[in-house]
Amino acid sequence: MATIYNASQAGAIYETAGRKNPTGQPWVGPKAGGASKKYSRSSNPKAGQQFISNLPPLVFSREGVGRMLYRAWAANQGVALGAAMTAISNTKIKFYDRANTSALKKAA
């Protein structure tokens, strides 16, 4: 089975921003201690909300929620995945057919 994911960090942020918190992370301010990534320490208390509001809306598909990959999945309902799986299956069958046509011989 194939897996499709966004390997770039910027792309992953773009894909998933606003999934957990549609208005951004809870703000605690830049002077708050701790290293938790669950809270925003930006000097702008509305930074997360402003960032998310400038992105296109999240798209819901059978496979999940996102902006690019899940939008493509929702648009074609997995047709591309079906075509890819068929191609892999056909290639596998041809490979085994070629491997079984002649007896194995010793090399050198």
C-alpha angles and dihedrals in degrees: 000000000000126000125207120200139155107255098189118086093223091049092050091052091048091049097049107027111128097015096117099025115024090195096043132261120321109271121237100163134246095281096056113114129231134064101248115140090207093084134057116239095181119135086233109072092200096047096113094046092048092048094049094044090059093056125084115261122278115260121220118214135165089264100049147288126300148112109251115011096036091044089056090048092049092048096055100023092230097306091138091052090050091051091048093049090049090051091050091048093049092048091050091052092049091048093053091044091054092045092052099046098085135029117259114257131201115261117225 
